[in-house]
Amino acid sequence: MKCRWCRTNHRGDLLCSSAKKILNALYARGMEGDMPTIQFPEPLEPSRLGLGLTADDRLVSQLVVNAASITVADAPHPALIFTGRDPYGRTLPRWFYVGDDREMGRLVALVSDMADMAIRAANGQRG
């Protein structure tokens, strides 16, 4: 069987029953939702939340997304690396998103949904 923990094929009884039970419970808890991502039905108004651009924020003028395979706990996992450049040509920090096949699919759907919501909101504000 293909192990969800090490992503290799081996017998399912290589873990003691207690460890297997704990790992399965943790996995099930993690799959209950899209933690830690929180989705809102409408775009948030930054000024109402006391948010806005600060000296630590960067506008992105070029977004770069790279695909990768990153080893975690001796097993390869799919990963995305987000980076880019700001309007002044400075390179932005790299953000690594490592998950499994299912999580990558949810990420694609999340980005698509949020982009659609942002477009609708901006079009609505234009009138």
Rosetta constraint file for C-alpha pairs under 8 A:
AtomPair CA 1 CA 8 HARMONIC 7.96 0.50
AtomPair CA 1 CA 9 HARMONIC 5.00 0.50
AtomPair CA 1 CA 10 HARMONIC 5.53 0.50
AtomPair CA 1 CA 11 HARMONIC 6.11 0.50
AtomPair CA 1 CA 12 HARMONIC 6.67 0.50
AtomPair CA 2 CA 7 HARMONIC 5.92 0.50
AtomPair CA 2 CA 8 HARMONIC 5.30 0.50
AtomPair CA 2 CA 9 HARMONIC 4.17 0.50
AtomPair CA 2 CA 10 HARMONIC 6.48 0.50
AtomPair CA 3 CA 7 HARMONIC 4.93 0.50
AtomPair CA 3 CA 8 HARMONIC 5.53 0.50
AtomPair CA 3 CA 9 HARMONIC 5.96 0.50
AtomPair CA 3 CA 10 HARMONIC 6.83 0.50
AtomPair CA 3 CA 12 HARMONIC 7.42 0.50
AtomPair CA 4 CA 8 HARMONIC 7.94 0.50
AtomPair CA 6 CA 73 HARMONIC 7.49 0.50
AtomPair CA 6 CA 74 HARMONIC 7.15 0.50
AtomPair CA 6 CA 75 HARMONIC 5.33 0.50
AtomPair CA 7 CA 75 HARMONIC 6.41 0.50
AtomPair CA 7 CA 76 HARMONIC 7.78 0.50
AtomPair CA 10 CA 14 HARMONIC 7.86 0.50
AtomPair CA 13 CA 17 HARMONIC 7.80 0.50
AtomPair CA 15 CA 19 HARMONIC 6.22 0.50
AtomPair CA 15 CA 20 HARMONIC 5.78 0.50
AtomPair CA 16 CA 20 HARMONIC 6.14 0.50
AtomPair CA 17 CA 21 HARMONIC 5.98 0.50
AtomPair CA 18 CA 22 HARMONIC 6.25 0.50
AtomPair CA 19 CA 23 HARMONIC 6.07 0.50
AtomPair CA 20 CA 24 HARMONIC 5.99 0.50
AtomPair CA 21 CA 25 HARMONIC 6.14 0.50
AtomPair CA 22 CA 26 HARMONIC 6.20 0.50
AtomPair CA 23 CA 27 HARMONIC 6.08 0.50
AtomPair CA 24 CA 28 HARMONIC 6.06 0.50
AtomPair CA 25 CA 29 HARMONIC 6.14 0.50
AtomPair CA 26 CA 30 HARMONIC 6.21 0.50
AtomPair CA 27 CA 31 HARMONIC 6.28 0.50
AtomPair CA 28 CA 32 HARMONIC 6.41 0.50
AtomPair CA 30 CA 34 HARMONIC 7.94 0.50
AtomPair CA 30 CA 35 HARMONIC 7.09 0.50
AtomPair CA 34 CA 38 HARMONIC 7.22 0.50
AtomPair CA 40 CA 44 HARMONIC 7.80 0.50
AtomPair CA 42 CA 117 HARMONIC 7.00 0.50
AtomPair CA 42 CA 121 HARMONIC 7.96 0.50
AtomPair CA 43 CA 117 HARMONIC 6.89 0.50
AtomPair CA 43 CA 118 HARMONIC 6.64 0.50
AtomPair CA 43 CA 121 HARMONIC 7.06 0.50
AtomPair CA 44 CA 49 HARMONIC 7.95 0.50
AtomPair CA 45 CA 49 HARMONIC 6.73 0.50
AtomPair CA 46 CA 50 HARMONIC 6.27 0.50
AtomPair CA 46 CA 51 HARMONIC 4.67 0.50
AtomPair CA 46 CA 52 HARMONIC 5.76 0.50
AtomPair CA 47 CA 51 HARMONIC 5.51 0.50
AtomPair CA 47 CA 52 HARMONIC 6.40 0.50
AtomPair CA 53 CA 57 HARMONIC 5.72 0.50
AtomPair CA 53 CA 58 HARMONIC 7.91 0.50
AtomPair CA 58 CA 86 HARMONIC 6.44 0.50
AtomPair CA 59 CA 86 HARMONIC 5.62 0.50
AtomPair CA 59 CA 87 HARMONIC 6.80 0.50
AtomPair CA 60 CA 84 HARMONIC 6.84 0.50
AtomPair CA 60 CA 85 HARMONIC 5.99 0.50
AtomPair CA 60 CA 86 HARMONIC 4.68 0.50
AtomPair CA 60 CA 87 HARMONIC 6.66 0.50
AtomPair CA 61 CA 84 HARMONIC 7.52 0.50
AtomPair CA 61 CA 85 HARMONIC 5.92 0.50
AtomPair CA 61 CA 86 HARMONIC 5.12 0.50
AtomPair CA 61 CA 87 HARMONIC 5.25 0.50
AtomPair CA 62 CA 84 HARMONIC 5.07 0.50
AtomPair CA 62 CA 85 HARMONIC 5.08 0.50
AtomPair CA 62 CA 86 HARMONIC 6.75 0.50
AtomPair CA 63 CA 82 HARMONIC 7.34 0.50
AtomPair CA 63 CA 83 HARMONIC 6.09 0.50
AtomPair CA 63 CA 84 HARMONIC 4.41 0.50
AtomPair CA 63 CA 85 HARMONIC 6.81 0.50
AtomPair CA 64 CA 81 HARMONIC 8.00 0.50
AtomPair CA 64 CA 82 HARMONIC 5.86 0.50
AtomPair CA 64 CA 83 HARMONIC 5.14 0.50
AtomPair CA 64 CA 84 HARMONIC 4.85 0.50
AtomPair CA 65 CA 80 HARMONIC 6.52 0.50
AtomPair CA 65 CA 81 HARMONIC 5.54 0.50
AtomPair CA 65 CA 82 HARMONIC 4.69 0.50
AtomPair CA 65 CA 83 HARMONIC 6.46 0.50
AtomPair CA 66 CA 80 HARMONIC 5.63 0.50
AtomPair CA 66 CA 81 HARMONIC 5.00 0.50
AtomPair CA 66 CA 82 HARMONIC 6.63 0.50
AtomPair CA 67 CA 78 HARMONIC 7.61 0.50
AtomPair CA 67 CA 79 HARMONIC 6.01 0.50
AtomPair CA 67 CA 80 HARMONIC 4.81 0.50
AtomPair CA 67 CA 81 HARMONIC 6.44 0.50
AtomPair CA 68 CA 78 HARMONIC 6.09 0.50
AtomPair CA 68 CA 79 HARMONIC 4.95 0.50
AtomPair CA 68 CA 80 HARMONIC 5.91 0.50
AtomPair CA 68 CA 81 HARMONIC 7.24 0.50
AtomPair CA 69 CA 76 HARMONIC 5.92 0.50
AtomPair CA 69 CA 77 HARMONIC 5.43 0.50
AtomPair CA 69 CA 78 HARMONIC 4.72 0.50
AtomPair CA 69 CA 79 HARMONIC 5.52 0.50
AtomPair CA 70 CA 76 HARMONIC 5.41 0.50
AtomPair CA 70 CA 77 HARMONIC 5.36 0.50
AtomPair CA 70 CA 78 HARMONIC 6.44 0.50
AtomPair CA 70 CA 79 HARMONIC 6.25 0.50
AtomPair CA 70 CA 98 HARMONIC 7.25 0.50
AtomPair CA 71 CA 75 HARMONIC 5.12 0.50
AtomPair CA 71 CA 76 HARMONIC 4.20 0.50
AtomPair CA 71 CA 77 HARMONIC 6.02 0.50
AtomPair CA 72 CA 76 HARMONIC 6.30 0.50
AtomPair CA 72 CA 77 HARMONIC 6.88 0.50
AtomPair CA 77 CA 98 HARMONIC 6.58 0.50
AtomPair CA 77 CA 99 HARMONIC 6.23 0.50
AtomPair CA 77 CA 100 HARMONIC 6.03 0.50
AtomPair CA 78 CA 98 HARMONIC 6.06 0.50
AtomPair CA 78 CA 99 HARMONIC 5.99 0.50
AtomPair CA 78 CA 100 HARMONIC 6.07 0.50
AtomPair CA 78 CA 101 HARMONIC 6.99 0.50
AtomPair CA 78 CA 104 HARMONIC 7.63 0.50
AtomPair CA 79 CA 96 HARMONIC 6.85 0.50
AtomPair CA 79 CA 97 HARMONIC 5.45 0.50
AtomPair CA 79 CA 98 HARMONIC 4.29 0.50
AtomPair CA 79 CA 99 HARMONIC 6.28 0.50
AtomPair CA 79 CA 104 HARMONIC 7.96 0.50
AtomPair CA 80 CA 96 HARMONIC 5.88 0.50
AtomPair CA 80 CA 97 HARMONIC 5.17 0.50
AtomPair CA 80 CA 98 HARMONIC 6.60 0.50
AtomPair CA 81 CA 94 HARMONIC 6.38 0.50
AtomPair CA 81 CA 95 HARMONIC 5.59 0.50
AtomPair CA 81 CA 96 HARMONIC 4.63 0.50
AtomPair CA 81 CA 97 HARMONIC 6.38 0.50
AtomPair CA 82 CA 94 HARMONIC 5.57 0.50
AtomPair CA 82 CA 95 HARMONIC 5.04 0.50
AtomPair CA 82 CA 96 HARMONIC 6.47 0.50
AtomPair CA 83 CA 91 HARMONIC 7.48 0.50
AtomPair CA 83 CA 92 HARMONIC 5.55 0.50
AtomPair CA 83 CA 93 HARMONIC 5.92 0.50
AtomPair CA 83 CA 94 HARMONIC 4.75 0.50
AtomPair CA 83 CA 95 HARMONIC 6.53 0.50
AtomPair CA 84 CA 91 HARMONIC 5.86 0.50
AtomPair CA 84 CA 92 HARMONIC 5.29 0.50
AtomPair CA 84 CA 93 HARMONIC 7.78 0.50
AtomPair CA 85 CA 89 HARMONIC 5.40 0.50
AtomPair CA 85 CA 90 HARMONIC 5.29 0.50
AtomPair CA 85 CA 91 HARMONIC 4.50 0.50
AtomPair CA 85 CA 92 HARMONIC 5.33 0.50
AtomPair CA 86 CA 90 HARMONIC 5.46 0.50
AtomPair CA 86 CA 91 HARMONIC 6.66 0.50
AtomPair CA 86 CA 92 HARMONIC 6.69 0.50
AtomPair CA 99 CA 103 HARMONIC 5.53 0.50
AtomPair CA 99 CA 104 HARMONIC 6.33 0.50
AtomPair CA 100 CA 104 HARMONIC 6.26 0.50
AtomPair CA 101 CA 105 HARMONIC 6.45 0.50
AtomPair CA 102 CA 106 HARMONIC 6.38 0.50
AtomPair CA 103 CA 107 HARMONIC 6.14 0.50
AtomPair CA 104 CA 108 HARMONIC 6.34 0.50
AtomPair CA 105 CA 109 HARMONIC 6.43 0.50
AtomPair CA 106 CA 110 HARMONIC 6.05 0.50
AtomPair CA 107 CA 111 HARMONIC 6.15 0.50
AtomPair CA 108 CA 112 HARMONIC 6.21 0.50
AtomPair CA 109 CA 113 HARMONIC 6.05 0.50
AtomPair CA 110 CA 114 HARMONIC 6.09 0.50
AtomPair CA 111 CA 115 HARMONIC 6.04 0.50
AtomPair CA 112 CA 116 HARMONIC 6.19 0.50
AtomPair CA 113 CA 117 HARMONIC 6.18 0.50
AtomPair CA 114 CA 118 HARMONIC 6.12 0.50
AtomPair CA 115 CA 119 HARMONIC 6.20 0.50
AtomPair CA 116 CA 120 HARMONIC 6.21 0.50
AtomPair CA 117 CA 121 HARMONIC 6.12 0.50
AtomPair CA 118 CA 122 HARMONIC 6.13 0.50
AtomPair CA 119 CA 123 HARMONIC 6.06 0.50
AtomPair CA 120 CA 124 HARMONIC 5.99 0.50
AtomPair CA 121 CA 125 HARMONIC 6.25 0.50
AtomPair CA 122 CA 126 HARMONIC 6.33 0.50
AtomPair CA 123 CA 127 HARMONIC 6.53 0.50
